[in-house]
Amino acid sequence: KVVRDEYFDKEDLKNYVTVNLILLNYLIESKKIFEATDELNKLQFIEVCEKNNIYNASREYLLGKVLSLNGNNDSSSSIEHYEKAHELLSDESVVELTWKVLFALAKTYTERGNFNKAKNFIIYARDLIYLIAENLETTHFKTAYLQKEERRTAIEILEKLHSDKGTF
């Protein structure tokens, strides 16, 4: 938090957001949901994110993730945040966050039984991960990219969702 605040004081907003996203991901992975929610809703962070679609999409994605982990079984709120993130990214270049948002939408719609809405997100998320990997220069980098646990797990889930629901 100290490092994040120093970047903000220096008006280095790119590093401010980067460090804050690292902090938020740590809090979420550590199941510190209330602390993550507090950090996501800090006015300073909101104001910085609102000036950049990718930052704002990152915030919306993490809000959706927090809500889905909150255990209230109401995925409609998380879907709203994931859809907002998707909308914010739609006019931007493809970034790593893009497949994460597509994957979150695929999983959430599938969990709700809405396979019609899930099917395109399943295909797009899976294909986007493979597309990013294909654009890496060496086989070593491609393999490392695809073997990172987060992506490997996502691909396994997406492949299973795709095959369980038949060919879309």
C-alpha positions, 0 to 999 in steps of 0.5 A: 500500500505504501508503494502504491501511495507513493506512485499516486503522490508522484502522479505515476498513475500507470504504476499506481494502478499496476501496484493496486491491481497486484494488491487486489489480486493478492487480497482476492486470492487470500480470500480477504474479500472485505478488504479487497472490496474496500480497496476497489471502492476507494474514491481515489482508485475509482477516479483514476480508473474512470479515466482509462477504459482498461483500468476501469475494465480491470476494476469492474472485472475484480468487482465481479470476481469479489461478488462471485466469491462472496458466497451470496449465490447471486451471480447477477451482480457479478455478471453485471460487472463482467459485462461492464468490463467486456463493454469497456474492452470492446473498443480496446486492443486485446489485452490479457484481461480480455480472455479473463473477462470472457472466461468469467462470463462463460463460467458465470452464464454456464453456472446459471444454466444459460448455455446460449449466452455462455457458448460464444464466451466459451469459444472466444475465451479459449480461442483468444488464449490460443491466439495470444500464445501463437503470437509469442515468438518462441516455443518456450514462451508459448509453452510457458504461457499456456502452462501458467496455472491460471491459463491452464485451468481456464483452458481445461474448464473451457474445453470441458464446457465446450465438449459437455454442451456439444458443438456450438 
